[in-house]
Amino acid sequence: MYKQAIVLLLCGLSIGCSESVTKTIERQNAQASQQTDTFINLLKSFDKQAQQLLESLKIGADVRVIQKHSDALSIQAQTIVALFVELQPQCSDYVARLLPLSNSLQSLPYEAIQSQVAQNEQLSQFEHPLCYHVKDLLIQPIMLSAWTKKGVLEEAEYRLASESMVELIAHLSLVQTITIKRAHSPEYS
């Protein structure tokens, strides 16, 4: 009788514990899903802003309009990168090197930024391609904003800036695709 009581007690505890563990896992999955949804919404907003900037470049809009759009993209990119690290912790070391560099680039002229980015091996070294794609979401708007600080853009510069934006949108598309695929993969849930 004593053994049966112990067995019943242990069974009751194990069922209660497994329910608690299941609820904890469900709560964590719901939180991860919410973070992913927030991240995807941020990427969509970033895409809309990038498309507006590209359109402004194509029509040769005033340089102040271009700078306003690129500054807004730069601010959005900071938020995206912060949330990105929570969703993709394998990129945390890469982003930890990227953020201080991106902050230091914001006050430099375009040529100096281009030189710094080309020389900075920290930005070209990565273990996961996804980390690299997010880098461009942060760096490209900073470069474009610096370019506009000259005050005037020539026709060729508008064309080059448009090409840069097309490249940025391609990186954004890859980040969106990979994020959505990972959110729907069995390992993620």
N, CA, C and O of each residue as an XYZ file, in Angstrom:
756
protein
N       0.808     -1.180      0.000
C       0.000      0.000      0.000
C       0.864      1.261      0.000
O       0.575      2.227     -0.707
N       1.907      1.236      0.789
C       2.824      2.367      0.884
C       3.473      2.625     -0.476
O       3.585      3.775     -0.902
N       3.908      1.544     -1.169
C       4.537      1.672     -2.486
C       3.547      2.227     -3.500
O       3.918      3.037     -4.349
N       2.303      1.801     -3.421
C       1.296      2.283     -4.357
C       1.052      3.786     -4.160
O       0.871      4.521     -5.131
N       1.049      4.217     -2.951
C       0.848      5.638     -2.660
C       2.003      6.466     -3.216
O       1.791      7.542     -3.776
N       3.210      5.964     -3.060
C       4.389      6.666     -3.588
C       4.336      6.715     -5.109
O       4.610      7.755     -5.709
N       3.980      5.587     -5.739
C       3.881      5.539     -7.201
C       2.821      6.525     -7.682
O       3.050      7.260     -8.643
N       1.668      6.547     -7.026
C       0.609      7.485     -7.401
C       1.061      8.934     -7.213
O       0.771      9.788     -8.051
N       1.754      9.206     -6.141
C       2.264     10.545     -5.878
C       3.264     10.968     -6.953
O       3.189     12.086     -7.464
N       4.190     10.088     -7.295
C       5.184     10.388     -8.329
C       4.529     10.592     -9.688
O       4.906     11.493    -10.437
N       3.542      9.750    -10.004
C       2.824      9.915    -11.273
C       2.115     11.267    -11.311
O       2.160     11.969    -12.322
N       1.472     11.623    -10.224
C       0.784     12.910    -10.144
C       1.743     14.075    -10.306
O       1.434     15.048    -10.995
N       2.904     13.980     -9.675
C       3.910     15.039     -9.801
C       4.440     15.134    -11.224
O       4.614     16.233    -11.750
N       4.696     13.991    -11.849
C       5.251     14.018    -13.205
C       4.249     14.598    -14.191
O       4.639     15.319    -15.110
N       2.972     14.299    -14.021
C       1.955     14.870    -14.904
C       1.870     16.380    -14.685
O       1.802     17.142    -15.650
N       1.873     16.808    -13.449
C       1.833     18.234    -13.139
C       3.053     18.955    -13.671
O       2.938     20.063    -14.195
N       4.216     18.346    -13.545
C       5.452     18.950    -14.046
C       5.436     19.032    -15.561
O       5.845     20.041    -16.137
N       4.964     17.970    -16.212
C       4.972     17.998    -17.672
C       4.006     19.057    -18.191
O       4.276     19.680    -19.218
N       2.886     19.275    -17.505
C       1.961     20.334    -17.901
C       2.618     21.700    -17.745
O       2.446     22.577    -18.591
N       3.365     21.878    -16.668
C       4.061     23.140    -16.429
C       5.111     23.389    -17.507
O       5.230     24.502    -18.021
N       5.864     22.360    -17.844
C       6.888     22.482    -18.890
C       6.226     22.791    -20.225
O       6.702     23.646    -20.971
N       5.134     22.104    -20.530
C       4.416     22.336    -21.783
C       3.922     23.776    -21.863
O       4.045     24.416    -22.907
N       3.365     24.290    -20.767
C       2.882     25.673    -20.760
C       4.027     26.661    -20.937
O       3.872     27.670    -21.624
N       5.168     26.383    -20.327
C       6.339     27.250    -20.469
C       6.807     27.275    -21.920
O       7.103     28.339    -22.463
N       6.871     26.110    -22.539
C       7.297     26.024    -23.940
C       6.310     26.758    -24.841
O       6.718     27.486    -25.746
N       5.025     26.574    -24.600
C       4.011     27.274    -25.393
C       4.145     28.787    -25.242
O       4.012     29.525    -26.219
N       4.405     29.242    -24.039
C       4.575     30.675    -23.776
C       5.807     31.213    -24.513
O       5.759     32.297    -25.095
N       6.912     30.452    -24.487
C       8.129     30.864    -25.189
C       7.899     30.904    -26.697
O       8.361     31.825    -27.371
N       7.189     29.915    -27.228
C       6.892     29.895    -28.662
C       6.020     31.076    -29.065
O       6.229     31.673    -30.121
N       5.047     31.414    -28.230
C       4.180     32.556    -28.521
C       4.981     33.854    -28.519
O       4.764     34.725    -29.362
N       5.903     33.981    -27.572
C       6.745     35.179    -27.504
C       7.647     35.263    -28.731
O       7.793     36.336    -29.316
N       8.253     34.149    -29.127
C       9.117     34.131    -30.310
C       8.315     34.467    -31.560
O       8.799     35.185    -32.435
N       7.108     33.957    -31.648
C       6.247     34.244    -32.793
C       5.896     35.730    -32.847
O       5.880     36.331    -33.921
N       5.615     36.315    -31.687
C       5.294     37.738    -31.628
C       6.505     38.583    -32.044
O       6.355     39.568    -32.767
N       7.702     38.200    -31.590
C       8.915     38.923    -31.985
C       9.123     38.827    -33.488
O       9.482     39.811    -34.135
N       8.899     37.640    -34.043
C       9.059     37.459    -35.486
C       8.058     38.319    -36.240
O       8.416     38.953    -37.232
N       6.811     38.352    -35.788
C       5.799     39.187    -36.439
C       6.189     40.660    -36.384
O       6.055     41.376    -37.376
N       6.667     41.111    -35.237
C       7.115     42.498    -35.094
C       8.272     42.782    -36.047
O       8.309     43.821    -36.705
N       9.213     41.848    -36.109
C      10.370     42.005    -36.988
C       9.935     42.079    -38.451
O      10.410     42.936    -39.197
N       9.044     41.198    -38.858
C       8.565     41.198    -40.243
C       7.833     42.503    -40.551
O       7.987     43.051    -41.642
N       7.046     43.005    -39.611
C       6.366     44.291    -39.815
C       7.363     45.440    -39.941
O       7.168     46.346    -40.751
N       8.427     45.404    -39.146
C       9.482     46.423    -39.276
C      10.142     46.347    -40.648
O      10.423     47.374    -41.265
N      10.389     45.131    -41.121
C      10.990     44.960    -42.445
C      10.066     45.489    -43.542
O      10.532     46.091    -44.510
N       8.769     45.270    -43.396
C       7.809     45.784    -44.383
C       7.809     47.308    -44.388
O       7.771     47.927    -45.451
N       7.851     47.908    -43.214
C       7.904     49.364    -43.114
C       9.197     49.900    -43.734
O       9.191     50.908    -44.440
N      10.292     49.213    -43.458
C      11.586     49.589    -44.024
C      11.530     49.493    -45.547
O      12.036     50.371    -46.246
N      10.919     48.433    -46.058
C      10.788     48.235    -47.501
C      10.000     49.382    -48.129
O      10.383     49.904    -49.176
N       8.912     49.768    -47.492
C       8.094     50.870    -48.007
C       8.910     52.160    -48.064
O       8.865     52.884    -49.058
N       9.650     52.441    -46.998
C      10.483     53.646    -46.955
C      11.592     53.574    -48.012
O      11.899     54.574    -48.660
N      12.184     52.401    -48.182
C      13.243     52.226    -49.187
C      12.691     52.421    -50.600
O      13.350     53.017    -51.452
N      11.491     51.923    -50.841
C      10.861     52.101    -52.158
C      10.580     53.582    -52.419
O      10.755     54.060    -53.540
N      10.146     54.308    -51.386
C       9.906     55.745    -51.537
C      11.206     56.476    -51.855
O      11.238     57.375    -52.695
N      12.269     56.081    -51.176
C      13.570     56.694    -51.433
C      14.034     56.392    -52.850
O      14.532     57.277    -53.545
N      13.875     55.156    -53.276
C      14.263     54.785    -54.642
C      13.482     55.608    -55.662
O      14.051     56.098    -56.638
N      12.198     55.757    -55.438
C      11.375     56.551    -56.356
C      11.843     58.010    -56.364
O      11.907     58.632    -57.424
N      12.166     58.553    -55.201
C      12.671     59.930    -55.120
C      13.977     60.082    -55.892
O      14.204     61.100    -56.546
N      14.827     59.072    -55.812
C      16.087     59.107    -56.558
C      15.837     59.044    -58.065
O      16.481     59.754    -58.837
N      14.911     58.201    -58.470
C      14.627     58.034    -59.901
C      14.094     59.315    -60.532
O      14.387     59.603    -61.693
N      13.316     60.082    -59.779
C      12.760     61.315    -60.344
C      13.672     62.515    -60.112
O      13.354     63.629    -60.528
N      14.805     62.288    -59.449
C      15.745     63.380    -59.212
C      15.243     64.379    -58.186
O      15.435     65.584    -58.345
N      14.609     63.893    -57.145
C      14.059     64.760    -56.096
C      15.164     65.593    -55.444
O      16.349     65.271    -55.528
N      14.741     66.650    -54.807
C      15.660     67.531    -54.097
C      16.498     66.728    -53.101
O      16.015     65.773    -52.493
N      17.729     67.123    -52.949
C      18.670     66.404    -52.093
C      18.193     66.361    -50.634
O      18.501     65.412    -49.912
N      17.452     67.368    -50.204
C      16.925     67.361    -48.826
C      15.887     66.253    -48.630
O      15.805     65.655    -47.557
N      15.105     65.987    -49.660
C      14.121     64.896    -49.601
C      14.850     63.559    -49.517
O      14.471     62.678    -48.745
N      15.895     63.423    -50.319
C      16.702     62.194    -50.325
C      17.319     61.984    -48.939
O      17.289     60.878    -48.398
N      17.872     63.049    -48.378
C      18.503     62.936    -47.063
C      17.474     62.591    -45.989
O      17.753     61.787    -45.100
N      16.301     63.187    -46.064
C      15.241     62.892    -45.091
C      14.882     61.403    -45.136
O      14.774     60.756    -44.095
N      14.700     60.868    -46.337
C      14.370     59.443    -46.484
C      15.511     58.550    -45.997
O      15.274     57.559    -45.306
N      16.733     58.893    -46.351
C      17.860     58.040    -45.952
C      18.096     58.098    -44.442
O      18.461     57.091    -43.836
N      17.894     59.264    -43.833
C      18.009     59.356    -42.372
C      16.930     58.514    -41.681
O      17.199     57.852    -40.679
N      15.713     58.545    -42.222
C      14.627     57.732    -41.656
C      14.955     56.244    -41.780
O      14.703     55.473    -40.854
N      15.512     55.842    -42.914
C      15.917     54.440    -43.091
C      16.991     54.055    -42.090
O      16.966     52.957    -41.534
N      17.920     54.946    -41.867
C      19.006     54.675    -40.927
C      18.465     54.441    -39.516
O      18.919     53.536    -38.815
N      17.506     55.248    -39.108
C      16.893     55.086    -37.781
C      16.127     53.770    -37.708
O      16.230     53.043    -36.719
N      15.359     53.462    -38.753
C      14.623     52.194    -38.782
C      15.583     51.011    -38.737
O      15.307     50.007    -38.080
N      16.696     51.130    -39.426
C      17.672     50.033    -39.465
C      18.227     49.741    -38.078
O      18.464     48.582    -37.738
N      18.436     50.772    -37.276
C      18.926     50.560    -35.906
C      17.948     49.677    -35.119
O      18.364     48.760    -34.411
N      16.659     49.960    -35.249
C      15.638     49.165    -34.562
C      15.610     47.740    -35.099
O      15.513     46.781    -34.332
N      15.695     47.608    -36.406
C      15.688     46.281    -37.034
C      16.859     45.455    -36.536
O      16.693     44.285    -36.189
N      18.036     46.050    -36.497
C      19.232     45.322    -36.057
C      19.097     44.895    -34.593
O      19.498     43.790    -34.229
N      18.541     45.758    -33.765
C      18.368     45.409    -32.344
C      17.448     44.201    -32.175
O      17.756     43.294    -31.402
N      16.342     44.183    -32.879
C      15.422     43.048    -32.782
C      15.983     41.821    -33.494
O      15.749     40.688    -33.073
N      16.712     42.052    -34.556
C      17.312     40.962    -35.323
C      18.209     40.090    -34.445
O      18.181     38.863    -34.544
N      18.994     40.722    -33.597
C      19.911     39.975    -32.729
C      19.140     39.064    -31.775
O      19.601     37.969    -31.453
N      17.986     39.507    -31.330
C      17.170     38.651    -30.463
C      16.662     37.427    -31.212
O      16.565     36.341    -30.641
N      16.338     37.602    -32.492
C      15.814     36.488    -33.292
C      16.916     35.596    -33.854
O      16.708     34.401    -34.064
N      18.070     36.171    -34.093
C      19.185     35.439    -34.700
C      20.440     35.620    -33.837
O      21.348     36.354    -34.225
N      20.502     34.971    -32.688
C      21.630     35.184    -31.772
C      22.985     34.793    -32.363
O      24.020     35.224    -31.854
N      22.996     33.990    -33.421
C      24.272     33.621    -34.034
C      24.961     34.837    -34.664
O      26.146     34.775    -34.990
N      24.238     35.924    -34.833
C      24.815     37.139    -35.414
C      25.191     38.179    -34.355
O      25.620     39.277    -34.708
N      25.042     37.866    -33.090
C      25.251     38.878    -32.049
C      26.680     39.414    -32.032
O      26.875     40.613    -31.837
N      27.687     38.558    -32.232
C      29.074     39.044    -32.258
C      29.303     39.972    -33.445
O      29.950     41.012    -33.318
N      28.772     39.589    -34.586
C      28.912     40.395    -35.801
C      28.254     41.765    -35.609
O      28.845     42.795    -35.934
N      27.050     41.768    -35.087
C      26.329     43.021    -34.868
C      27.022     43.861    -33.797
O      27.023     45.089    -33.881
N      27.607     43.219    -32.802
C      28.344     43.950    -31.762
C      29.527     44.709    -32.366
O      29.892     45.771    -31.863
N      30.120     44.192    -33.418
C      31.199     44.908    -34.120
C      30.633     45.959    -35.068
O      31.248     47.001    -35.295
N      29.470     45.679    -35.610
C      28.860     46.553    -36.608
C      28.303     47.850    -36.015
O      28.519     48.923    -36.578
N      27.600     47.767    -34.905
C      26.926     48.950    -34.364
C      27.865     50.101    -34.019
O      27.588     51.237    -34.405
N      28.975     49.852    -33.302
C      29.877     50.981    -33.026
C      30.452     51.593    -34.308
O      30.614     52.809    -34.408
N      30.753     50.742    -35.274
C      31.273     51.253    -36.540
C      30.219     52.104    -37.244
O      30.528     53.186    -37.743
N      28.986     51.627    -37.288
C      27.936     52.388    -37.975
C      27.715     53.739    -37.300
O      27.469     54.737    -37.976
N      27.802     53.775    -35.984
C      27.652     55.051    -35.271
C      28.781     56.013    -35.610
O      28.553     57.213    -35.761
N      29.993     55.495    -35.729
C      31.128     56.368    -36.052
C      31.077     56.857    -37.498
O      31.625     57.915    -37.807
N      30.438     56.113    -38.378
C      30.370     56.492    -39.789
C      29.414     57.652    -40.039
O      29.561     58.364    -41.032
N      28.455     57.852    -39.172
C      27.393     58.817    -39.436
C      27.879     60.257    -39.569
O      27.213     61.072    -40.206
N      29.000     60.575    -38.993
C      29.490     61.954    -39.069
C      30.531     62.155    -40.172
O      31.016     63.269    -40.373
N      30.872     61.087    -40.881
C      31.919     61.171    -41.901
C      31.354     61.530    -43.271
O      30.186     61.266    -43.554
N      32.191     62.135    -44.125
C      31.769     62.354    -45.511
C      31.731     61.019    -46.268
O      32.324     60.029    -45.841
N      31.029     61.018    -47.386
C      30.792     59.797    -48.154
C      32.083     59.044    -48.487
O      32.164     57.834    -48.277
N      33.079     59.746    -48.999
C      34.324     59.091    -49.414
C      35.007     58.398    -48.234
O      35.552     57.304    -48.381
N      34.976     59.037    -47.072
C      35.586     58.445    -45.878
C      34.814     57.199    -45.438
O      35.413     56.211    -45.013
N      33.495     57.249    -45.541
C      32.681     56.071    -45.189
C      33.000     54.924    -46.134
O      33.207     53.787    -45.708
N      33.035     55.235    -47.405
C      33.324     54.207    -48.407
C      34.681     53.569    -48.137
O      34.826     52.350    -48.235
N      35.659     54.373    -47.804
C      37.001     53.876    -47.496
C      36.996     53.023    -46.230
O      37.590     51.945    -46.200
N      36.322     53.511    -45.183
C      36.248     52.769    -43.911
C      35.595     51.411    -44.102
O      36.088     50.403    -43.595
N      34.486     51.382    -44.833
C      33.763     50.128    -45.048
C      34.623     49.163    -45.856
O      34.666     47.968    -45.563
N      35.306     49.682    -46.873
C      36.155     48.823    -47.702
C      37.326     48.260    -46.900
O      37.734     47.120    -47.120
N      37.865     49.040    -45.982
C      39.029     48.611    -45.211
C      38.676     47.810    -43.966
O      39.529     47.115    -43.415
N      37.446     47.898    -43.523
C      37.083     47.274    -42.256
C      36.789     45.797    -42.438
O      35.725     45.420    -42.930
N      37.727     44.977    -42.044
C      37.584     43.536    -42.189
C      36.495     42.986    -41.272
O      35.947     41.917    -41.541
N      36.180     43.691    -40.209
C      35.139     43.220    -39.292
C      33.800     43.057    -40.007
O      33.004     42.188    -39.652
N      33.555     43.887    -41.005
C      32.272     43.823    -41.695
C      32.227     42.747    -42.767
O      31.146     42.305    -43.156
N      33.373     42.328    -43.241
C      33.358     41.308    -44.284
C      33.465     39.905    -43.709
O      33.227     38.928    -44.420
N      33.816     39.789    -42.442
C      33.940     38.474    -41.817
C      32.624     38.105    -41.144
O      32.121     38.833    -40.288
N      32.084     36.977    -41.541
C      30.854     36.512    -40.926
C      30.744     35.013    -41.099
O      31.309     34.431    -42.025
N      30.014     34.407    -40.200
C      29.782     32.974    -40.292
C      28.457     32.679    -40.972
O      28.291     31.618    -41.573
N      27.526     33.591    -40.885
C      26.190     33.380    -41.426
C      25.874     34.495    -42.426
O      25.958     35.671    -42.070
N      25.513     34.158    -43.659
C      25.203     35.192    -44.654
C      24.099     36.148    -44.216
O      24.106     37.319    -44.596
N      23.163     35.663    -43.429
C      22.073     36.519    -42.974
C      22.608     37.743    -42.227
O      22.059     38.838    -42.344
N      23.672     37.550    -41.466
C      24.278     38.658    -40.718
C      24.764     39.743    -41.684
O      24.576     40.935    -41.444
N      25.384     39.310    -42.764
C      25.911     40.235    -43.764
C      24.782     41.034    -44.421
O      24.924     42.236    -44.648
N      23.676     40.378    -44.723
C      22.570     41.074    -45.386
C      21.990     42.162    -44.487
O      21.620     43.230    -44.975
N      21.907     41.910    -43.204
C      21.389     42.910    -42.270
C      22.351     44.090    -42.170
O      21.926     45.230    -41.980
N      23.638     43.815    -42.298
C      24.635     44.888    -42.266
C      24.315     45.946    -43.315
O      24.388     47.143    -43.036
N      23.961     45.511    -44.515
C      23.679     46.479    -45.571
C      22.431     47.312    -45.291
O      22.331     48.448    -45.754
N      21.495     46.767    -44.549
C      20.319     47.561    -44.181
C      20.728     48.747    -43.313
O      20.068     49.785    -43.320
N      21.802     48.591    -42.579
C      22.278     49.642    -41.688
C      23.256     50.593    -42.390
O      23.158     51.811    -42.241
N      24.186     50.038    -43.144
C      25.268     50.841    -43.725
C      24.831     51.639    -44.956
O      25.219     52.799    -45.095
N      24.040     51.054    -45.846
C      23.663     51.739    -47.093
C      22.961     53.086    -46.847
O      23.313     54.070    -47.498
N      21.983     53.165    -45.934
C      21.358     54.478    -45.702
C      22.333     55.521    -45.139
O      22.223     56.709    -45.443
N      23.277     55.071    -44.325
C      24.283     55.997    -43.787
C      25.129     56.554    -44.926
O      25.426     57.748    -44.964
N      25.510     55.687    -45.842
C      26.320     56.131    -46.979
C      25.542     57.107    -47.858
O      26.084     58.123    -48.295
N      24.284     56.800    -48.112
C      23.473     57.674    -48.953
C      23.239     59.026    -48.280
O      23.283     60.063    -48.942
N      22.996     59.021    -46.995
C      22.807     60.268    -46.265
C      24.068     61.133    -46.345
O      23.988     62.347    -46.533
N      25.222     60.498    -46.201
C      26.487     61.235    -46.301
C      26.669     61.808    -47.705
O      27.185     62.914    -47.869
N      26.253     61.064    -48.695
C      26.369     61.508    -50.084
C      25.556     62.784    -50.304
O      25.981     63.678    -51.036
N      24.404     62.863    -49.676
C      23.535     64.023    -49.875
C      24.039     65.269    -49.157
O      23.592     66.376    -49.457
N      24.945     65.107    -48.230
C      25.437     66.258    -47.464
C      26.267     67.214    -48.314
O      26.560     68.332    -47.892
N      26.646     66.772    -49.513
C      27.344     67.673    -50.433
C      26.440     68.813    -50.865
O      26.910     69.889    -51.233
N      25.128     68.565    -50.817
C      24.174     69.601    -51.180
C      23.570     69.429    -52.556
O      22.430     69.835    -52.782
N      24.305     68.839    -53.480
C      23.814     68.661    -54.848
C      24.254     67.287    -55.337
O      25.376     66.849    -55.084
N      23.352     66.621    -56.037
C      23.704     65.350    -56.672
C      23.611     65.521    -58.181
O      22.636     66.065    -58.700
N      24.624     65.055    -58.864
C      24.617     65.067    -60.325
C      23.772     63.898    -60.825
O      23.432     62.996    -60.060
N      23.438     63.921    -62.108
C      22.606     62.858    -62.685
C      23.238     61.481    -62.488
O      22.541     60.521    -62.158
N      24.532     61.381    -62.685
C      25.221     60.093    -62.508
C      25.160     59.636    -61.049
O      25.066     58.440    -60.771
N      25.214     60.587    -60.128
C      25.143     60.243    -58.706
C      23.744     59.751    -58.327
O      23.600     58.841    -57.510
N      22.722     60.357    -58.921
C      21.363     59.852    -58.691
C      21.255     58.403    -59.173
O      20.647     57.559    -58.515
N      21.851     58.138    -60.325
C      21.809     56.782    -60.885
C      22.544     55.801    -59.969
O      22.036     54.717    -59.681
N      23.737     56.183    -59.513
C      24.495     55.309    -58.608
C      23.762     55.104    -57.277
O      23.749     54.002    -56.729
N      23.163     56.162    -56.775
C      22.405     56.044    -55.525
C      21.192     55.133    -55.725
O      20.841     54.359    -54.834
N      20.557     55.225    -56.886
C      19.431     54.333    -57.190
C      19.887     52.885    -57.221
O      19.207     52.002    -56.698
N      21.033     52.641    -57.832
C      21.578     51.277    -57.874
C      21.885     50.780    -56.463
O      21.664     49.611    -56.148
N      22.386     51.661    -55.630
C      22.663     51.308    -54.240
C      21.371     50.932    -53.513
O      21.352     49.992    -52.718
N      20.300     51.664    -53.789
C      19.011     51.358    -53.161
C      18.443     50.035    -53.668
O      17.844     49.284    -52.900
N      18.625     49.750    -54.942
C      18.169     48.464    -55.483
C      18.912     47.331    -54.776
O      18.320     46.304    -54.445
N      20.202     47.523    -54.549
C      20.999     46.527    -53.822
C      20.482     46.377    -52.385
O      20.340     45.261    -51.887
N      20.206     47.498    -51.731
C      19.682     47.452    -50.364
C      18.352     46.699    -50.319
O      18.131     45.891    -49.417
N      17.474     46.952    -51.271
C      16.170     46.284    -51.316
C      16.351     44.790    -51.556
O      15.580     43.983    -51.036
N      17.360     44.414    -52.337
C      17.646     42.987    -52.551
C      18.098     42.328    -51.245
O      17.668     41.219    -50.929
N      18.957     43.001    -50.492
C      19.378     42.472    -49.184
C      18.165     42.354    -48.251
O      18.015     41.361    -47.539
N      17.323     43.356    -48.265
C      16.112     43.340    -47.445
C      15.227     42.150    -47.807
O      14.707     41.462    -46.929
N      15.065     41.921    -49.083
C      14.244     40.798    -49.541
C      14.788     39.463    -49.038
O      14.026     38.584    -48.633
N      16.106     39.321    -49.067
C      16.717     38.088    -48.560
C      16.485     37.929    -47.054
O      16.189     36.831    -46.584
N      16.618     39.008    -46.310
C      16.378     38.947    -44.860
C      14.921     38.565    -44.594
O      14.642     37.743    -43.720
N      13.993     39.161    -45.347
C      12.576     38.831    -45.176
C      12.322     37.355    -45.482
O      11.654     36.666    -44.711
N      12.846     36.880    -46.591
C      12.629     35.493    -47.006
C      13.191     34.517    -45.983
O      12.519     33.560    -45.598
N      14.409     34.753    -45.548
C      15.044     33.854    -44.575
C      14.294     33.887    -43.247
O      14.101     32.848    -42.617
N      13.873     35.066    -42.823
C      13.135     35.184    -41.560
C      11.819     34.417    -41.628
O      11.468     33.701    -40.690
N      11.102     34.562    -42.715
C       9.821     33.868    -42.867
C      10.033     32.360    -42.935
O       9.285     31.600    -42.319
N      11.049     31.921    -43.680
C      11.329     30.479    -43.763
C      11.679     29.915    -42.395
O      11.200     28.843    -42.025
N      12.500     30.619    -41.650
C      12.889     30.134    -40.318
C      11.703     30.125    -39.367
O      11.590     29.241    -38.518
N      10.830     31.093    -39.505
C       9.658     31.146    -38.626
C       8.725     29.962    -38.869
O       7.989     29.549    -37.973
N       8.760     29.425    -40.073
C       7.885     28.303    -40.408
C       8.607     26.964    -40.420
O       8.018     25.951    -40.800
N       9.856     26.940    -40.016
C      10.592     25.674    -40.004
C      10.319     24.921    -38.704
O      10.016     25.542    -37.685
N      10.422     23.586    -38.727
C      10.155     22.796    -37.521
C      11.115     23.111    -36.376
O      10.721     23.041    -35.213
N      12.374     23.459    -36.682
C      13.343     23.759    -35.621
C      12.960     25.021    -34.876
O      13.259     25.168    -33.691
N      12.294     25.934    -35.576
C      11.963     27.227    -34.979
C      10.826     27.109    -33.970
O      10.845     27.745    -32.917
N       9.844     26.292    -34.307
C       8.678     26.227    -33.421
C       8.844     25.245    -32.304
O       7.942     25.086    -31.482
